[in-house]
Amino acid sequence: WIKTSKAGLEFQTRLRERSVIFVIDNLVDAISDIANKTGKHGNSITAHELRWVYRNRHDDLVKQNVKFFLNGEAISHEDVFSLVGWDKYKPKNRNR
């Protein structure tokens, strides 16, 4: 399911050029777990998807088509990926 989910992100954002929305209200305090693949949130499908977005954050189509919302308001990729914890993420595979 995880590989299918990430393939779906790629298909939706790069091939179809359609939006994917992440509501991160309950994840802001879990970024360290997500980045380190630990804790309650670290191995969830959403965590895998967020790490995929992080690895592809410089891709123009991903930046254009992945939207983040926090407390009902749009939040930029820069704001999301500057949250405490992402600095600890060391991807094995850098797509971009």
C-alpha positions as CSV (number, residue, x, y, z in Angstrom):
1,W,0.0,0.0,0.0
2,I,2.8,2.4,0.8
3,K,4.5,2.1,-2.6
4,T,1.1,2.5,-4.3
5,S,0.4,5.6,-2.2
6,K,3.7,7.2,-3.2
7,A,3.2,6.2,-6.9
8,G,-0.3,7.8,-6.6
9,L,1.3,11.1,-5.4
10,E,3.7,11.0,-8.4
11,F,0.9,10.2,-10.8
12,Q,-1.4,12.9,-9.4
13,T,1.1,15.7,-9.1
14,R,3.5,15.1,-12.1
15,L,1.4,13.3,-14.7
16,R,-2.2,14.5,-14.1
17,E,-0.9,17.8,-12.7
18,R,-3.7,17.8,-10.1
19,S,-3.7,18.9,-6.5
20,V,-3.1,16.8,-3.5
21,I,-4.0,18.3,-0.1
22,F,-2.4,17.5,3.3
23,V,-4.1,18.8,6.4
24,I,-1.3,18.8,8.9
25,D,-3.1,20.0,12.1
26,N,-2.4,16.8,14.0
27,L,1.0,16.3,12.5
28,V,2.9,19.5,13.4
29,D,4.1,18.1,16.7
30,A,5.0,14.7,15.1
31,I,7.4,15.9,12.4
32,S,10.4,14.5,14.4
33,D,8.7,11.1,14.5
34,I,7.9,11.4,10.8
35,A,11.4,12.4,9.8
36,N,13.0,9.8,12.1
37,K,10.5,7.0,11.2
38,T,9.7,6.5,14.9
39,G,6.9,6.8,17.3
40,K,3.1,6.7,16.7
41,H,3.2,8.6,13.4
42,G,6.6,7.6,11.9
43,N,5.6,4.6,9.9
44,S,2.1,5.7,8.8
45,I,1.2,6.0,5.2
46,T,0.9,9.7,5.6
47,A,4.4,9.8,7.0
48,H,5.7,7.9,3.9
49,E,3.9,10.4,1.7
50,L,5.2,13.4,3.5
51,R,8.8,12.1,3.2
52,W,8.2,11.6,-0.5
53,V,7.0,15.2,-0.8
54,Y,10.1,16.3,1.2
55,R,12.4,14.4,-1.2
56,N,10.7,15.9,-4.2
57,R,10.2,19.4,-2.7
58,H,12.3,21.1,-5.3
59,D,10.3,19.6,-8.2
60,D,8.1,22.4,-9.7
61,L,5.1,20.2,-10.3
62,V,5.2,18.8,-6.8
63,K,5.5,22.4,-5.3
64,Q,2.6,23.5,-7.5
65,N,0.3,20.6,-6.9
66,V,0.9,19.6,-3.3
67,K,-1.0,21.9,-0.9
68,F,-0.7,22.1,2.9
69,F,-3.3,23.4,5.3
70,L,-2.8,24.2,9.0
71,N,-5.8,25.3,11.1
72,G,-7.9,25.8,8.0
73,E,-5.3,28.1,6.4
74,A,-2.9,27.4,3.5
75,I,0.7,27.0,4.6
76,S,3.7,27.1,2.2
77,H,6.1,24.3,1.5
78,E,8.9,26.4,3.0
79,D,6.9,26.7,6.3
80,V,6.1,23.0,6.4
81,F,9.6,21.8,5.7
82,S,11.2,24.3,8.1
83,L,9.3,22.8,11.0
84,V,11.5,21.3,13.7
85,G,12.4,17.8,12.9
86,W,12.9,17.9,9.2
87,D,16.5,18.8,9.7
88,K,17.0,15.3,11.1
89,Y,15.6,13.6,8.0
90,K,18.3,11.8,6.0
91,P,16.8,10.3,2.9
92,K,18.4,7.2,1.5
93,N,17.1,8.1,-2.0
94,R,17.1,11.7,-3.1
95,N,14.9,12.1,-6.1
96,R,15.8,15.7,-6.7
